Amino acid sequence: MIKFWKKRLQNPISTKNLEFNDELKEIKKELKSVIAKRFAGSLAIRMVSSGSCNACEAECNALSNPYYDLERLGIHFVASPRHADAMLLSGVVSINMYHHVLDAYHQMPQPAHIITLGDCPLLEGTFKQNFAIKGAKSLNLPISHHIQGCPPEPKEIIKGLLEFIKNPKDF
């Protein structure tokens, strides 16, 4: 047991991904001025799940843990669409959620942005013939950015959000 603790004290285990932390530091420096100009210092996002399996939501929950800590980039999730700059839409847009997604979009201050998350919102091949699925295309809303993956990892979500901030279509 003493050998274990000597080795442990000499070579401590690092729980940080130093490569990813360095990448986040660079991104944070680069985007600080962009977020300040376009979103008054912070980007507020309203997460809307419209018939998903909740895998994307679970990955988004990981964004608030101490490892990823999305707040340090000036990006945070809000409970009301009235406080949101962008909507993060996941799921296939079921017929029951169709009007709720539209209501949430119309409650957002303009210009409102929609970021689709995961493969479901744009994937209509599997669900096209289903009576309960409307699909994101039926919303006829401008989609500003898409983050691919099923589900996308938190690192990919962060990169996708930062790509949106750098190059949004509607500015």
C-alpha positions as CSV (number, residue, x, y, z in Angstrom):
1,M,0.0,0.0,0.0
2,I,2.9,2.3,0.7
3,K,4.3,1.7,-2.8
4,F,0.9,2.7,-4.2
5,W,0.8,6.0,-2.3
6,K,4.4,6.9,-3.1
7,K,3.8,6.3,-6.8
8,R,0.5,8.2,-6.6
9,L,2.2,11.2,-5.0
10,Q,5.0,11.2,-7.5
11,N,2.7,10.9,-10.6
12,P,-0.6,12.5,-9.7
13,I,-3.6,11.6,-12.0
14,S,-4.7,14.5,-14.1
15,T,-8.4,14.6,-14.7
16,K,-8.0,17.5,-17.2
17,N,-7.7,17.2,-20.9
18,L,-4.9,19.7,-21.3
19,E,-5.2,19.7,-25.1
20,F,-8.9,20.6,-25.0
21,N,-8.3,23.2,-22.3
22,D,-5.7,24.9,-24.4
23,E,-8.1,24.8,-27.4
24,L,-10.9,26.3,-25.2
25,K,-8.5,29.1,-24.0
26,E,-7.7,30.0,-27.6
27,I,-11.4,30.0,-28.6
28,K,-12.3,32.1,-25.6
29,K,-9.8,34.7,-26.4
30,E,-10.9,34.8,-30.0
31,L,-14.6,35.0,-29.3
32,K,-14.7,37.4,-26.4
33,S,-15.0,40.4,-28.7
34,V,-17.4,38.7,-31.1
35,I,-19.8,37.7,-28.2
36,A,-19.5,41.2,-26.8
37,K,-20.4,42.8,-30.1
38,R,-23.1,40.5,-31.3
39,F,-24.7,39.3,-28.1
40,A,-23.9,42.0,-25.5
41,G,-21.4,39.9,-23.7
42,S,-23.3,36.6,-23.5
43,L,-25.3,34.2,-25.6
44,A,-28.5,33.0,-24.1
45,I,-29.8,29.7,-25.5
46,R,-33.3,28.1,-25.1
47,M,-33.1,24.3,-25.4
48,V,-36.2,22.8,-27.0
49,S,-36.6,19.1,-27.3
50,S,-39.2,18.3,-29.9
51,G,-39.6,14.5,-29.9
52,S,-36.0,13.3,-29.3
53,C,-34.6,10.3,-27.4
54,N,-33.0,12.7,-24.9
55,A,-29.5,11.7,-25.8
56,C,-28.7,15.2,-27.1
57,E,-30.2,16.7,-23.9
58,A,-28.0,14.5,-21.8
59,E,-24.9,15.7,-23.7
60,C,-26.1,19.3,-23.3
61,N,-26.4,18.7,-19.5
62,A,-22.7,17.7,-19.5
63,L,-21.9,21.2,-20.8
64,S,-22.6,22.7,-17.4
65,N,-20.4,20.4,-15.4
66,P,-17.0,21.7,-14.2
67,Y,-15.1,20.0,-17.0
68,Y,-16.7,21.7,-19.9
69,D,-18.2,24.7,-18.0
70,L,-19.9,26.5,-20.9
71,E,-20.6,29.5,-18.7
72,R,-16.9,30.5,-18.9
73,L,-17.4,31.1,-22.6
74,G,-20.3,33.5,-22.0
75,I,-22.9,30.9,-23.3
76,H,-25.7,29.9,-21.0
77,F,-29.1,28.2,-21.1
78,V,-32.2,30.1,-20.2
79,A,-35.7,28.8,-19.1
80,S,-37.7,31.3,-21.2
81,P,-37.7,31.9,-24.9
82,R,-38.2,35.6,-24.1
83,H,-34.7,35.8,-22.7
84,A,-33.0,33.7,-25.5
85,D,-30.9,34.9,-28.4
86,A,-31.0,31.4,-30.0
87,M,-33.0,28.2,-29.9
88,L,-31.2,24.9,-29.7
89,L,-33.7,22.5,-31.3
90,S,-33.3,18.7,-30.9
91,G,-35.6,15.9,-32.0
92,V,-37.7,15.1,-35.0
93,V,-40.4,17.7,-34.4
94,S,-43.4,15.6,-33.6
95,I,-46.9,16.7,-34.4
96,N,-47.5,17.4,-30.7
97,M,-44.5,19.6,-30.4
98,Y,-44.9,21.5,-33.7
99,H,-47.0,24.4,-32.4
100,H,-44.9,24.6,-29.2
101,V,-41.7,25.0,-31.2
102,L,-43.4,27.7,-33.3
103,D,-44.6,29.5,-30.2
104,A,-41.2,29.4,-28.6
105,Y,-39.6,30.9,-31.8
106,H,-42.2,33.7,-32.0
107,Q,-41.7,34.6,-28.3
108,M,-37.9,35.1,-28.9
109,P,-36.7,38.6,-29.4
110,Q,-35.7,39.2,-33.1
111,P,-33.4,38.5,-34.7
112,A,-34.0,34.9,-33.4
113,H,-31.6,32.1,-34.4
114,I,-32.3,28.4,-34.6
115,I,-29.5,25.9,-34.1
116,T,-30.5,22.3,-34.8
117,L,-28.8,19.7,-32.7
118,G,-28.2,16.1,-33.6
119,D,-29.3,14.2,-36.7
120,C,-33.0,14.0,-35.9
121,P,-34.2,17.5,-36.9
122,L,-32.8,17.2,-40.4
123,L,-33.2,13.4,-40.7
124,E,-36.5,12.8,-42.4
125,G,-35.6,9.6,-44.2
126,T,-36.4,7.3,-41.3
127,F,-39.4,9.3,-40.0
128,K,-40.8,10.7,-43.3
129,Q,-43.6,8.2,-43.6
130,N,-44.7,8.4,-40.0
131,F,-48.0,10.2,-39.3
132,A,-46.8,11.6,-35.9
133,I,-43.7,13.4,-37.3
134,K,-43.9,16.8,-38.9
135,G,-40.1,17.4,-39.4
136,A,-38.0,20.6,-38.9
137,K,-38.5,21.6,-42.6
138,S,-42.2,21.9,-42.0
139,L,-41.6,24.7,-39.5
140,N,-40.5,27.0,-42.3
141,L,-38.2,28.8,-39.9
142,P,-34.7,30.0,-40.8
143,I,-32.1,27.5,-39.4
144,S,-28.9,29.4,-38.7
145,H,-26.6,26.5,-37.9
146,H,-26.6,22.7,-37.6
147,I,-24.6,20.6,-35.2
148,Q,-24.2,17.0,-36.5
149,G,-24.0,13.8,-34.5
150,C,-26.2,11.2,-32.8
151,P,-25.8,12.4,-30.2
152,P,-23.0,15.0,-30.7
153,E,-20.4,14.9,-27.9
154,P,-20.2,18.0,-25.6
155,K,-16.9,19.0,-27.3
156,E,-18.7,18.9,-30.7
157,I,-21.6,20.9,-29.3
158,I,-19.2,23.6,-28.1
159,K,-17.4,23.7,-31.4
160,G,-20.7,24.0,-33.2
161,L,-21.9,26.8,-31.0
162,L,-18.6,28.6,-31.5
163,E,-18.9,28.2,-35.3
164,F,-22.3,29.7,-35.1
165,I,-21.1,32.6,-33.1
166,K,-18.2,33.2,-35.5
167,N,-20.3,32.9,-38.7
168,P,-24.0,33.3,-38.1
169,K,-26.0,33.5,-41.4
170,D,-28.5,36.2,-40.2
171,F,-26.2,38.9,-39.0
